[in-house]
Amino acid sequence: MVIGCVAPLTGPYAAVGQVMSASLVAATGHIHRDLGGTYGGYRPSVITADAPLTPADGQAAYARLAAKKVNAILWCGAQGLAETLPAIVRDLIPVISVGTDLQSRAAIDPQVPDLSTPAAAGFPVFQTSVPDGAAMDLLLRYAAADRGFQRAALVWSTNASPGTDAAFVAACRRHGLANVGTPGFDSTGGPPDLTATANALRSTGAEAVLVVASAPDAAALAIALDQLGAGYVDTPTAKVRFAPMLLGVPAATASVLFTRTAGAHAARGTAGASGLGAVVGLPGSPLRTWMRRFVPGYNGGLPQGGEDGHADALAALLAAAGAARSTAGADIVAALEAGPPVQFATPVPIGFGPGRHLSVVADDLCVQTVEYAPQPRYNLGADWSAIFPAGYRAPDLLVDFTLDANRRANPALVSRIVGGRYGISSQASYQGGDPAKISACSAVH
C-alpha cells in the first residue's frame, strides 16, 4: 500500500516535516521488524512530497503524489489542504489530516463539512489533529475557571488560520473573559518578529495570551515577551502586572519543538492543548519504545510531541485497507468509517465513523504544561525521572483540569497515570502532602 505524505520538508518550518519523518521511520520499523512487515495484511510504502510554505506548495505536492498513484495521503502540518479539496474529492484519494486543522474551516468554507457530524459521511478527508476551535475553548475555560483570569488576548497567523479571531471572541464570551485584543500576523515568509506585537499587548492588561500558529511562531512570541520582561512567572503575578500565561493550540506550544526553539524563553507554566495520546510521558507508550530502537538519534530517542498522529494515521489506513481487502479509495473511506478503533502508537486508540471524521473527542482533550527539571519548589511526576533526562524542557500532562473527562474516555490509562504519579499535579498525593509544595505548584499550573 503506497501512502504519500505532504509536509514542509524544507524551508522555515522544516522541523515540522522532521517530526513526521521520525514518526514514520519508527512506525514502519516496528511493522517491519516486529510484525513481519505488514499491518492489516499490507506492507506500507511511504513517499513524501515537500510543501514548504504556501497553499500553492501544498497543492503542487498533492498533484505530484496523485500522479504517482498513491493509495492514500497523510497531510502533515502543511498549508493548502482546504485549497486542494476539489482535487481530493474528484480523485477520491483518502486523506488523513495530521497536524493540519481542516475542521476549523467548516464555519467559513462551504466545501468543508463539519467533520463531527453525519455531513462528513463519504467525505474522503479524516483528521487526527485536535481542531483549533476545540483547543481554544478548552484553554480559555482553563484560563477562566482554573486560573481565575479575566482578560485574554489572541495572537494568530491570519494566513494559516482564517476565522480564528471570530472563534476566539465567541469562546471568550462563553467563558466570561474580556477579549482585550486579537492582533494577527502573516507567516507566509516564515516565523515573524513579534516584538512589536508583544509590546502592543502590554497596554491591554492581558493575563493570558492565546497563540494560534506553528511552534516556531509561538516560540517567536515567547521570546518577544520574555525580552520585554513579560515572561510568565505564575498566576498571582499575571494578575498584578503584564506577565501573561502563554496558551497555545497543539501545533503551537504542546511539543518540544516549541521549547527547543524558544530555549530559555519558554516559561514554566506555558500551556497547550492536545489529545491525551499526544502526551510524550504516558506510561507504557509503544511509540517511545519504537523511537529509541529505530530513531535513536532523534531528540535523544524520545518523541517531541505530535509523532503519535502520523503513526496512528498510518496504522488506521493500513487497517482500513485490510478490513476492506482493497486499496481503492472508496473502499478505504468506507472502512475507516465502519472500522473499530485502532490502538497502535500510544495507549489511546483512535477511530472514526460516518458521523465522526475526527479521531479526538471532547473527553480525549487535555492540557499540557511546560516544565523542566529540577524543580525544588514542588514535585514533578514520576516521568521526570523515569522518562525525561535531567534539564529536559518539555510540555507534560497537567493532570487535574481534565482528570474527570479523561477518566471517562480512558479509565484504565488514567488509573495508571494517577496511580504511578505521572504528569504534573498539585494533588496531595503528588506533592507528598506538603502544603507549601501544593501551593507552589498550584500557583504556576
C-alpha positions in Angstrom: 0.0 0.0 0.0 1.5 3.3 -1.1 1.0 6.2 1.3 2.0 9.7 0.3 2.9 12.4 2.9 2.6 16.1 2.3 4.8 18.0 4.7 7.2 21.0 5.0 10.5 19.2 4.5 12.5 22.3 3.6 12.2 26.0 4.5 11.4 27.8 7.8 9.0 25.1 9.0 11.1 22.1 8.1 11.2 20.9 11.7 7.5 20.0 11.3 8.5 17.7 8.5 11.2 16.2 10.6 8.6 15.2 13.2 6.6 13.4 10.5 9.7 11.6 9.1 10.9 10.4 12.5 7.4 9.1 13.4 7.0 7.1 10.2 10.5 5.6 10.4 9.7 4.4 14.0 6.2 3.1 12.9 7.4 1.3 9.8 10.4 0.0 11.7 8.0 -1.6 14.2 5.9 -3.1 11.4 8.9 -4.5 9.5 10.9 -5.8 12.5 8.1 -6.9 14.9 5.0 -7.6 12.8 6.5 -9.5 9.9 6.5 -6.5 7.5 2.7 -6.0 7.3 -0.1 -4.4 9.2 -3.7 -5.3 8.3 -2.2 -7.5 5.7 -0.5 -4.7 3.8 3.1 -3.7 3.6 3.4 0.2 3.8 5.5 2.1 1.2 5.8 5.7 2.2 6.7 8.5 -0.2 6.9 12.2 0.6 6.2 15.5 -1.2 7.6 18.8 0.1 5.2 21.6 0.8 7.4 24.2 2.5 5.3 27.3 2.9 2.2 28.3 0.9 -1.1 26.7 0.0 0.2 26.5 -3.6 3.0 24.4 -2.3 0.5 22.0 -0.8 -1.5 21.8 -4.0 1.6 21.1 -6.0 2.7 18.4 -3.6 -0.7 16.7 -3.8 -0.5 16.7 -7.6 2.9 15.0 -7.5 1.6 12.3 -5.2 -1.6 11.8 -7.2 0.5 11.4 -10.3 2.4 8.6 -8.6 -0.9 6.8 -7.9 -0.7 6.7 -4.2 -3.5 4.9 -2.4 -3.9 7.4 0.5 -2.2 10.5 1.8 -1.2 11.9 5.2 -1.4 15.7 5.3 1.2 16.6 7.8 1.3 20.2 9.0 1.5 21.7 5.5 -0.6 24.5 4.1 -3.1 24.0 1.2 -5.3 21.2 2.4 -8.5 23.3 2.1 -7.4 24.6 -1.3 -6.8 21.1 -2.6 -10.2 19.7 -1.5 -11.8 19.8 -5.0 -9.0 17.6 -6.4 -9.1 15.3 -3.4 -12.8 14.8 -3.8 -12.5 14.4 -7.5 -9.7 11.8 -7.3 -11.3 10.1 -4.2 -7.9 9.6 -2.5 -8.4 9.1 1.2 -6.5 11.8 3.3 -5.9 11.9 7.0 -5.0 15.3 8.3 -2.2 15.2 10.8 -1.0 18.5 12.3 -3.2 20.4 9.9 -6.7 21.6 11.1 -9.4 21.3 8.4 -12.3 21.1 10.8 -12.0 24.7 11.9 -12.5 25.7 8.2 -16.1 24.3 8.3 -17.5 27.5 9.7 -16.1 29.7 6.9 -15.7 27.3 3.9 -18.8 25.7 2.3 -16.7 22.9 0.7 -15.6 21.7 4.2 -18.3 19.7 6.0 -18.5 19.5 9.8 -16.3 16.5 10.4 -18.0 15.8 13.7 -21.4 15.2 12.1 -23.1 12.9 9.5 -22.5 15.7 7.0 -19.0 14.2 6.6 -20.2 10.7 5.6 -18.4 9.6 2.5 -16.1 12.6 2.5 -12.5 11.4 1.8 -10.8 13.5 4.5 -10.3 12.5 8.1 -8.5 14.3 10.9 -6.4 13.2 13.9 -5.4 16.8 14.8 -7.3 18.5 17.6 -9.3 21.3 16.0 -8.1 24.7 16.9 -11.6 25.7 18.0 -11.8 22.9 20.5 -8.3 23.7 21.7 -9.1 27.3 22.2 -12.3 26.5 24.1 -10.5 24.2 26.5 -7.7 26.6 27.1 -9.9 29.6 27.7 -12.1 27.6 30.0 -8.9 26.6 31.9 -7.8 30.3 32.0 -11.2 31.4 33.4 -12.3 28.5 35.6 -8.9 27.2 36.9 -6.6 30.3 36.8 -9.3 32.9 37.6 -8.1 35.1 34.8 -10.4 37.9 33.5 -8.7 39.3 30.4 -7.3 37.4 27.4 -5.8 38.2 24.0 -5.2 36.3 20.8 -2.1 36.3 18.6 -2.7 34.3 15.4 -1.5 33.5 11.9 -4.0 35.2 9.6 -3.0 33.2 6.5 -2.8 29.8 8.2 -5.9 30.0 10.4 -8.6 32.3 8.8 -11.6 32.9 11.0 -9.7 32.3 14.3 -10.4 35.8 15.6 -14.2 35.3 15.4 -13.9 31.9 17.2 -11.8 33.4 19.9 -14.3 36.2 20.5 -17.1 33.7 20.8 -15.1 31.5 23.2 -14.2 34.4 25.4 -17.9 35.3 25.6 -18.8 31.7 26.6 -16.3 31.6 29.4 -16.8 35.1 30.7 -13.4 36.5 29.7 -12.8 40.0 28.4 -11.3 40.0 24.9 -8.6 42.6 25.0 -7.1 42.2 21.6 -6.7 39.9 18.6 -3.5 41.0 16.7 -2.7 38.8 13.7 0.4 38.3 11.7 1.3 36.9 8.3 3.5 33.8 8.4 3.9 33.3 4.6 7.5 34.3 4.9 8.2 32.2 7.9 8.2 33.0 11.7 7.9 36.8 12.1 9.5 39.1 14.6 6.7 39.6 17.1 8.4 42.2 19.3 6.0 45.0 18.3 3.0 42.7 18.8 4.2 41.7 22.3 4.9 45.4 23.2 1.4 46.4 22.0 -0.2 43.8 24.2 1.4 45.4 27.3 -1.2 48.1 27.5 -4.1 45.6 27.3 -3.6 44.1 30.7 -3.9 40.6 29.2 -3.5 37.9 31.9 -3.4 35.2 29.3 -2.4 35.3 25.6 -3.5 32.5 23.3 -1.4 31.8 20.2 -2.8 30.0 17.2 0.1 29.3 14.9 3.0 26.9 14.5 5.6 26.1 17.2 8.3 28.4 15.6 5.7 31.3 15.6 4.7 30.6 19.2 8.4 30.5 20.2 8.9 33.9 18.5 6.1 35.3 20.7 7.6 33.7 23.9 11.0 35.2 23.1 9.5 38.6 22.5 7.5 38.6 25.7 10.5 37.4 27.8 12.8 40.0 26.2 10.3 42.7 27.3 10.4 41.4 30.8 6.9 40.0 30.4 7.6 36.2 30.6 5.1 34.2 32.7 6.1 33.7 36.3 2.9 32.4 38.0 -0.8 33.2 38.2 -0.7 35.7 41.0 2.0 37.7 39.2 0.0 37.6 35.9 -2.9 39.3 37.8 -0.9 42.2 39.0 1.5 43.1 36.2 1.9 42.3 32.5 3.4 38.8 32.6 0.7 36.7 30.9 0.4 33.0 30.8 1.0 31.9 27.2 -1.5 29.4 25.9 -1.4 27.6 22.6 -3.1 25.2 20.2 -1.4 21.8 19.8 0.8 22.9 16.9 1.9 25.9 18.9 3.0 25.1 22.4 2.3 21.4 23.0 5.6 20.0 21.7 9.3 20.0 22.4 9.7 21.8 19.1 8.3 24.9 20.9 10.5 24.6 23.9 13.6 23.9 21.9 13.0 26.9 19.6 12.2 29.2 22.4 15.0 27.9 24.6 15.3 29.6 28.0 12.5 32.0 27.0 9.9 29.1 27.2 8.4 29.8 30.6 7.4 27.2 33.1 3.6 27.1 33.1 3.2 27.8 29.4 0.2 25.7 28.4 -1.0 23.9 25.3 -4.0 21.8 24.4 -3.6 18.3 22.9 -5.2 14.9 22.7 -4.2 12.6 25.6 -2.4 10.3 23.2 0.0 13.1 22.3 1.4 13.3 25.8 5.0 12.1 25.4 5.4 10.9 29.0 2.5 8.5 29.2 3.2 5.2 30.9 3.8 2.3 28.6 3.9 4.3 25.3 4.7 2.0 22.4 5.9 4.9 20.2 8.5 5.9 22.8 10.0 2.3 22.6 10.0 2.3 18.8 11.7 5.7 18.6 14.5 4.5 20.9 15.0 1.5 18.8 14.6 2.8 15.3 15.4 6.6 15.5 17.8 6.8 18.4 19.5 10.0 17.1 16.2 11.9 17.0 15.6 14.0 20.2 17.6 11.5 22.3 15.3 8.7 21.2 12.2 10.5 22.6 9.1 11.8 20.8 8.9 15.6 20.7 5.1 15.6 20.7 2.9 15.1 17.7 4.5 12.0 16.3 1.6 9.9 17.6 -0.7 11.3 15.0 1.4 10.3 12.0 2.0 6.8 13.3 -1.6 6.2 14.2 -2.9 7.6 10.9 -0.6 5.2 9.0 -2.0 2.3 11.1 -5.6 3.4 10.6 -5.1 3.4 6.8 -3.5 0.0 6.7 -6.1 -1.5 9.0 -8.9 0.0 6.8 -7.4 -1.5 3.7 -7.1 -4.8 5.4 -10.7 -4.7 6.5 -11.8 -3.7 3.0 -9.4 -6.1 1.4 -8.9 -3.3 -1.1 -6.7 -0.2 -1.6 -9.4 1.5 -3.7 -10.2 5.0 -2.3 -13.9 4.5 -1.9 -13.3 1.2 -0.1 -10.8 2.7 2.3 -13.1 5.6 3.1 -16.0 3.2 3.9 -13.7 1.0 6.0 -12.4 4.0 8.0 -16.0 5.0 8.8 -17.0 1.4 9.7 -13.9 0.1 11.4 -13.3 -0.3 15.1 -10.8 2.0 16.9 -7.1 1.2 16.2 -4.6 1.1 19.1 -1.1 1.4 17.8 1.4 4.1 18.7 0.0 5.1 22.2 -2.2 3.7 24.9 -5.1 5.8 23.4 -6.9 4.2 20.5 -8.1 6.3 17.5 -11.2 5.7 15.4 -13.6 7.3 13.0 -17.2 6.8 11.9 -19.7 8.0 9.3 -20.6 10.9 11.7 -17.1 11.3 13.1 -14.2 12.0 10.8 -12.4 13.4 13.9 -10.5 10.9 15.9 -10.3 13.1 19.0 -13.4 13.6 21.0 -14.0 16.1 23.8 -13.1 13.8 26.7 -9.7 13.0 25.0 -8.6 16.6 25.3 -6.1 17.6 27.9 -3.8 20.5 28.9 0.0 20.1 28.7 2.2 22.5 30.6 5.9 23.3 30.1 8.2 22.2 32.8 11.9 21.3 33.2 13.8 19.5 36.0 15.0 20.0 38.6 12.2 22.0 40.3 12.9 22.3 44.0 9.7 24.2 44.9 7.3 21.3 44.1 7.4 17.7 42.9 7.2 16.8 39.3 5.7 13.4 38.2 7.4 10.1 38.1 8.0 10.6 34.3 10.5 13.3 35.1 13.0 10.8 36.4 11.8 7.6 34.6 11.5 9.1 31.1 12.8 12.6 30.8 16.5 13.4 31.3 17.7 16.0 33.8 17.3 19.5 32.5 14.8 18.5 29.8 12.4 21.2 28.8 9.1 19.7 27.7 5.3 20.1 27.8 3.8 17.4 30.0 0.3 16.4 31.1 -1.4 18.7 33.5 -3.4 16.1 35.3 -6.0 17.9 37.3 -8.1 20.1 35.0 -9.3 17.3 32.6 -9.0 14.4 35.0 -12.7 13.5 35.1 -13.1 13.8 31.4 -10.0 11.8 30.6 -11.1 9.1 33.0 -14.5 8.8 31.3 -12.7 8.3 27.9 -9.7 6.2 29.0 -10.4 4.9 32.6 -7.6 2.2 32.6 -4.9 4.6 31.3 -5.9 7.4 33.7 -5.7 4.9 36.6 -2.2 4.1 35.5 -1.3 7.8 35.2 -2.6 8.8 38.6 -1.5 5.5 40.3 2.0 5.9 39.1 2.0 9.7 39.6 2.8 10.6 36.0 2.3 14.1 34.7 2.1 17.3 36.8 -0.5 17.8 39.6 -1.0 19.8 42.8 -2.8 16.9 44.4 -1.5 16.0 47.8 -0.5 12.5 46.6 1.8 14.0 44.0 3.2 16.7 46.4 3.8 14.3 49.4 1.1 16.1 51.3 3.3 19.2 51.7 1.1 22.3 51.8 3.9 24.6 50.6 4.6 22.4 47.6 0.9 22.1 46.8 0.6 25.9 46.9 3.7 26.5 44.8 2.5 24.0 42.1 -0.9 25.5 42.1 0.4 29.0 41.6 2.3 28.1 38.4 0.0 25.5 36.9 
